[in-house]
């Protein structure tokens, strides 16, 4: 029995070790990127934030100095477009978009996008940056955005307007797969937000700052749940996250 328990534990740990995360990388004021590579699903998840009143974009696999000769880029205007850099003009839209928008939320002047794509693909025409799980340990990224509120893409103004960063990956451990590692975004929000876990979620109890339970949401073992508290007053709430094996608390600000 002890041997079986150890084998099951080792098997669980091998599953946990199949994800790498960059953590949140700040590129510009109100612009961040967080990449998670999943070996089991062969997918990359990108949580990207930017200003909600103007276009913004992220270049992947781009290092300083930023030359717009070729490279993988995502741009948000009124929706997300998968593009590639072609000189100094506006990046060209890929014929075959590869990123899927899981959620798109704007609150408090910040837009939060939850995006996913295959780690590797054959789209060389679109200059897609490849992220094989075994060998991807870091890559350069750049964030650019309009200087004023507009959704019309224009030249970014040269090297000085790019915000540079490096996505450096670490392998997630056992603690990262508990409910303590749950992500709640955007936060603050307008009351509509996402709760994302890596271990599954059964129920969310919502408490006011006076300790009163004001709402219970059953989510049926989901790993990503869209929560709507827009029927509640603005303020600070505590989320009690529950599944059959674990419990954790997160704070959400509704403005």
C-alpha positions as CSV (number, residue, x, y, z in Angstrom):
1,X,0.0,0.0,0.0
2,X,2.8,2.4,0.9
3,X,4.5,1.7,-2.5
4,X,1.2,2.4,-4.3
5,X,0.8,5.7,-2.4
6,X,4.3,6.8,-3.3
7,X,3.8,5.9,-7.0
8,X,0.5,7.8,-7.1
9,X,2.2,10.8,-5.4
10,X,5.1,10.7,-8.0
11,X,2.5,10.5,-10.8
12,X,0.7,13.5,-9.4
13,X,3.9,15.5,-9.1
14,X,4.8,14.7,-12.8
15,X,1.5,16.1,-13.8
16,X,2.1,19.3,-11.8
17,X,5.5,19.7,-13.4
18,X,3.9,20.0,-16.8
19,X,3.3,23.7,-16.6
20,X,5.7,26.7,-16.7
21,X,4.9,30.3,-15.9
22,X,6.5,33.6,-16.7
23,X,4.7,35.4,-13.8
24,X,3.4,38.9,-14.6
25,X,5.8,41.0,-16.6
26,X,5.2,44.8,-16.7
27,X,5.8,46.4,-20.1
28,X,4.2,49.8,-19.9
29,X,2.0,51.7,-17.4
30,X,-1.2,49.6,-17.3
31,X,0.4,47.0,-19.7
32,X,1.3,43.5,-18.4
33,X,1.8,40.0,-19.8
34,X,1.6,36.6,-18.1
35,X,2.4,33.5,-20.1
36,X,1.7,29.9,-18.9
37,X,3.0,27.0,-21.0
38,X,1.1,23.7,-20.6
39,X,2.8,20.5,-21.8
40,X,-0.2,18.3,-21.2
41,X,-2.5,20.3,-23.5
42,X,0.3,21.7,-25.7
43,X,-1.3,25.2,-25.2
44,X,0.0,28.6,-24.1
45,X,-2.2,30.9,-22.1
46,X,-1.5,34.6,-22.1
47,X,-3.2,37.0,-19.7
48,X,-2.6,40.4,-21.3
49,X,-3.6,43.8,-19.9
50,X,-3.6,47.2,-21.5
51,X,-5.5,50.6,-21.5
52,X,-9.2,50.2,-22.4
53,X,-9.4,53.6,-24.2
54,X,-6.8,53.0,-27.0
55,X,-5.1,50.4,-29.1
56,X,-2.2,48.5,-27.7
57,X,-0.1,45.6,-28.8
58,X,2.5,43.1,-27.7
59,X,5.4,41.7,-29.7
60,X,6.5,38.2,-28.8
61,X,10.1,37.1,-29.3
62,X,11.2,40.7,-29.7
63,X,14.4,42.1,-28.1
64,X,15.7,45.7,-27.7
65,X,16.3,47.6,-29.9
66,X,12.9,47.1,-31.5
67,X,13.1,46.8,-35.3
68,X,9.8,46.2,-37.1
69,X,11.3,43.9,-39.7
70,X,9.6,40.7,-38.8
71,X,8.0,39.1,-35.8
72,X,4.9,37.9,-34.0
73,X,2.5,40.5,-32.7
74,X,-1.0,40.8,-31.2
75,X,-2.9,44.1,-31.4
76,X,-6.1,45.1,-29.7
77,X,-8.1,47.9,-31.3
78,X,-11.9,47.2,-30.9
79,X,-11.1,43.5,-30.9
80,X,-7.9,41.3,-31.0
81,X,-6.0,40.8,-34.2
82,X,-3.1,38.4,-34.8
83,X,-0.5,40.2,-36.9
84,X,3.1,40.3,-38.0
85,X,5.6,43.2,-38.3
86,X,6.4,44.3,-41.8
87,X,8.6,47.3,-41.8
88,X,7.4,50.6,-40.3
89,X,3.8,50.5,-41.4
90,X,0.9,49.1,-39.4
91,X,1.5,45.4,-38.7
92,X,-0.3,43.2,-41.3
93,X,-3.1,40.9,-40.2
94,X,-2.4,37.2,-40.4
95,X,-4.4,35.2,-42.9
96,X,-4.9,32.5,-40.3
97,X,-5.3,33.9,-36.8
98,X,-4.0,31.4,-34.2
99,X,-5.0,33.0,-30.9
100,X,-8.4,32.4,-29.2
101,X,-10.0,35.0,-27.0
102,X,-11.2,33.1,-23.9
103,X,-12.4,36.3,-22.2
104,X,-12.3,40.1,-22.7
105,X,-13.1,42.4,-19.7
106,X,-12.6,46.2,-19.3
107,X,-12.8,47.9,-15.9
108,X,-11.2,50.9,-14.3
109,X,-9.5,51.9,-17.5
110,X,-7.8,48.5,-17.9
111,X,-8.7,45.8,-20.4
112,X,-7.8,42.2,-19.4
113,X,-7.6,39.6,-22.2
114,X,-7.4,35.8,-21.6
115,X,-5.8,34.3,-24.7
116,X,-4.7,30.8,-25.7
117,X,-2.8,29.3,-28.6
118,X,-1.0,26.1,-29.5
119,X,2.6,26.0,-28.2
120,X,3.9,25.3,-31.8
121,X,2.3,25.4,-35.2
122,X,3.3,25.6,-38.9
123,X,2.3,29.2,-39.5
124,X,5.6,30.6,-40.7
125,X,3.9,33.0,-43.0
126,X,2.4,34.7,-40.0
127,X,5.8,34.8,-38.2
128,X,4.3,33.0,-35.2
129,X,6.8,32.7,-32.4
130,X,7.1,29.0,-31.5
131,X,7.2,27.9,-27.8
132,X,8.1,24.2,-27.6
133,X,7.6,23.3,-23.9
134,X,10.9,21.5,-23.4
135,X,13.2,24.2,-24.7
136,X,11.4,27.4,-24.0
137,X,13.0,29.0,-20.9
138,X,12.8,32.7,-21.8
139,X,12.0,35.1,-24.6
140,X,11.9,38.9,-25.1
141,X,8.6,40.8,-25.4
142,X,7.7,44.4,-26.1
143,X,4.5,46.4,-25.4
144,X,3.4,49.4,-27.5
145,X,0.3,51.5,-27.3
146,X,-1.2,54.7,-28.6
147,X,-0.1,57.9,-26.9
148,X,-3.7,59.2,-26.8
149,X,-7.1,57.6,-26.7
150,X,-7.7,56.1,-30.2
151,X,-8.4,52.8,-31.8
152,X,-6.6,53.8,-35.1
153,X,-3.3,52.1,-35.4
154,X,-0.4,54.4,-36.2
155,X,3.4,54.3,-36.1
156,X,4.5,53.7,-32.5
157,X,6.9,56.6,-32.5
158,X,10.3,54.8,-32.6
159,X,12.3,52.8,-30.2
160,X,11.6,55.0,-27.2
161,X,7.9,54.1,-27.0
162,X,8.4,50.4,-26.6
163,X,8.2,48.9,-23.1
164,X,10.5,45.9,-23.0
165,X,10.6,42.8,-20.8
166,X,11.6,39.2,-20.6
167,X,9.3,36.2,-20.0
168,X,11.5,34.0,-17.9
169,X,9.8,30.7,-17.0
170,X,9.7,28.6,-13.8
171,X,8.1,25.2,-13.4
172,X,5.0,25.2,-11.3
173,X,5.1,23.1,-8.1
174,X,2.5,21.4,-6.0
175,X,1.5,24.6,-4.2
176,X,0.8,26.3,-7.5
177,X,-2.0,23.8,-8.1
178,X,-3.8,24.5,-4.8
179,X,-6.7,26.9,-4.6
180,X,-4.2,29.4,-3.1
181,X,-2.8,29.9,-6.6
182,X,-6.2,31.0,-8.0
183,X,-6.2,34.0,-10.3
184,X,-9.0,36.6,-10.1
185,X,-9.0,39.2,-12.9
186,X,-9.5,42.0,-13.6
187,X,-9.3,43.3,-10.1
188,X,-10.6,45.9,-9.5
189,X,-13.5,45.1,-11.8
190,X,-17.0,46.4,-12.7
191,X,-18.4,43.3,-11.0
192,X,-17.8,41.0,-14.0
193,X,-14.5,39.0,-13.7
194,X,-12.9,35.6,-14.1
195,X,-11.8,33.1,-11.5
196,X,-9.2,30.8,-12.9
197,X,-7.7,27.8,-11.0
198,X,-5.5,24.8,-11.9
199,X,-7.2,22.4,-9.6
200,X,-10.9,22.8,-10.3
201,X,-13.6,24.7,-8.4
202,X,-17.0,23.6,-7.1
203,X,-18.4,26.7,-5.4
204,X,-17.8,30.3,-4.6
205,X,-19.3,32.0,-1.6
206,X,-19.2,35.8,-1.7
207,X,-19.0,37.8,1.6
208,X,-19.4,41.5,2.2
209,X,-16.8,43.3,4.3
210,X,-19.0,42.9,7.3
211,X,-18.8,39.1,7.0
212,X,-22.3,38.5,5.6
213,X,-22.6,35.9,2.8
214,X,-24.4,37.7,0.0
215,X,-24.1,35.2,-2.8
216,X,-23.3,31.6,-3.5
217,X,-22.2,30.5,-7.0
218,X,-22.0,26.8,-8.0
219,X,-19.4,26.3,-10.7
220,X,-19.4,22.5,-11.1
221,X,-15.6,21.7,-11.0
222,X,-14.7,24.3,-13.6
223,X,-11.1,25.6,-13.9
224,X,-12.2,29.0,-15.2
225,X,-15.5,30.7,-14.2
226,X,-17.0,33.9,-15.3
227,X,-18.5,35.6,-12.2
228,X,-21.0,38.4,-12.3
229,X,-21.5,40.6,-9.2
230,X,-22.9,43.6,-11.0
231,X,-26.1,43.3,-9.0
232,X,-24.2,44.1,-5.8
233,X,-23.1,47.5,-4.5
234,X,-19.6,48.7,-5.2
235,X,-17.1,47.9,-2.5
236,X,-14.7,45.1,-1.3
237,X,-15.8,41.5,-1.2
238,X,-14.2,38.3,-0.1
239,X,-14.5,35.2,-2.2
240,X,-14.5,31.8,-0.5
241,X,-13.3,29.3,-3.1
242,X,-14.2,25.6,-2.4
243,X,-13.7,22.2,-4.0
244,X,-13.9,18.8,-2.4
245,X,-10.3,18.9,-1.2
246,X,-9.4,22.5,-0.6
247,X,-10.5,26.0,0.4
248,X,-9.0,29.4,-0.1
249,X,-9.9,33.1,0.1
250,X,-9.5,35.9,-2.4
251,X,-10.4,39.6,-2.4
252,X,-12.2,41.4,-5.2
253,X,-12.9,45.1,-5.5
254,X,-16.1,46.1,-7.4
255,X,-16.0,49.7,-8.6
